[in-house]
Amino acid sequence: FDTKDVSMEEFLHHFWLNRGEPTSLMENASYWHHLASWWPRRHDDDVLWLHYEDMRQDLRACIKRVAAFMGVDASDETLVDLACERSSEAYMREKAHLFDENLTRRFRND
């Protein structure tokens, strides 16, 4: 969408609040409802909570945390370096064509 069509305030209000709880499995909930729905599972062994701010502050530590959660040995610093590089904003911008929605659109026939 064109960012001039809607203000950030309008977008966030709709995205975070207006949708509320979905009435069916096919309806999207608000982002807040989505996050809140995971709160009861926050202590489950198969759930890992990550925060964007933590990843921005110390991506390397978060990558090691994800590896530990998955049971992957993160002692190979070369592999951790590669994961940091490939998880960086700069890498994703450089390879934007690999991270856009073209693949999912193709499978949805959009």
C-alpha positions as CSV (number, residue, x, y, z in Angstrom):
1,F,0.0,0.0,0.0
2,D,1.1,3.6,-0.4
3,T,2.2,5.0,2.9
4,K,0.6,8.3,2.0
5,D,-2.9,6.6,2.0
6,V,-3.0,6.0,5.7
7,S,-1.2,7.6,8.7
8,M,1.0,5.5,10.9
9,E,-1.4,6.1,13.8
10,E,-4.4,4.8,11.8
11,F,-2.4,1.8,10.6
12,L,-1.3,0.9,14.1
13,H,-4.7,1.4,15.6
14,H,-6.2,-1.0,13.1
15,F,-3.3,-3.4,13.2
16,W,-3.1,-3.6,17.0
17,L,-6.6,-3.0,18.2
18,N,-9.5,-3.0,15.9
19,R,-9.6,-6.6,14.7
20,G,-10.0,-8.1,18.1
21,E,-10.5,-11.8,18.6
22,P,-11.1,-13.7,15.4
23,T,-14.6,-15.2,14.8
24,S,-13.2,-18.1,12.7
25,L,-9.9,-19.8,11.9
26,M,-9.8,-18.0,8.6
27,E,-10.0,-14.5,10.0
28,N,-6.9,-12.7,11.2
29,A,-6.8,-11.5,14.7
30,S,-5.2,-8.3,15.8
31,Y,-1.5,-8.5,16.4
32,W,-2.1,-7.9,20.1
33,H,-4.6,-10.8,20.3
34,H,-2.0,-13.0,18.5
35,L,0.7,-12.1,21.1
36,A,-1.7,-12.5,24.0
37,S,-2.8,-15.9,22.8
38,W,0.7,-17.2,23.4
39,W,1.1,-15.8,26.9
40,P,-0.4,-18.9,28.6
41,R,2.3,-21.0,26.9
42,R,5.2,-18.8,27.8
43,H,6.7,-21.3,30.2
44,D,6.3,-24.3,27.9
45,D,9.5,-26.2,27.0
46,D,8.7,-25.9,23.3
47,V,8.1,-22.1,23.2
48,L,10.9,-19.5,23.0
49,W,10.1,-15.9,23.5
50,L,12.4,-13.5,21.7
51,H,12.2,-9.7,21.6
52,Y,13.2,-7.6,18.6
53,E,14.9,-5.1,20.8
54,D,17.1,-7.9,22.3
55,M,18.1,-9.1,18.8
56,R,19.0,-5.5,17.8
57,Q,21.1,-5.1,20.9
58,D,22.9,-8.4,20.8
59,L,22.1,-10.6,17.8
60,R,24.9,-13.0,18.5
61,A,23.6,-13.8,22.0
62,C,20.1,-14.3,20.6
63,I,21.4,-16.7,17.8
64,K,23.1,-18.7,20.5
65,R,20.0,-18.7,22.6
66,V,17.9,-20.0,19.6
67,A,20.6,-22.7,18.9
68,A,20.5,-23.9,22.5
69,F,16.7,-24.0,22.4
70,M,16.9,-26.1,19.2
71,G,19.6,-28.4,20.7
72,V,22.2,-27.1,18.2
73,D,25.8,-26.8,19.2
74,A,26.7,-23.1,18.8
75,S,30.4,-23.5,19.8
76,D,31.5,-23.1,16.2
77,E,32.0,-19.3,16.0
78,T,32.4,-19.4,12.2
79,L,28.8,-20.8,12.0
80,V,27.6,-18.2,14.5
81,D,29.3,-15.5,12.4
82,L,27.5,-16.7,9.3
83,A,24.2,-16.8,11.1
84,C,24.8,-13.2,12.3
85,E,25.7,-12.0,8.8
86,R,22.7,-13.7,7.2
87,S,20.4,-12.3,10.0
88,S,21.5,-8.8,9.6
89,E,19.4,-6.0,8.2
90,A,22.1,-5.2,5.7
91,Y,22.2,-8.7,4.3
92,M,18.4,-8.9,4.1
93,R,18.3,-5.5,2.3
94,E,21.0,-6.7,-0.1
95,K,19.1,-9.9,-0.8
96,A,15.6,-8.3,-0.6
97,H,14.4,-10.4,-3.6
98,L,14.8,-13.5,-1.4
99,F,12.8,-12.1,1.5
100,D,9.8,-10.6,-0.3
101,E,6.4,-12.2,-0.7
102,N,6.8,-13.4,-4.3
103,L,7.2,-17.0,-3.3
104,T,4.1,-17.1,-1.0
105,R,2.1,-15.1,-3.6
106,R,3.0,-17.7,-6.2
107,F,1.7,-20.5,-4.0
108,R,-1.5,-18.5,-3.1
109,N,-2.0,-17.7,-6.8
110,D,-2.1,-13.9,-6.2
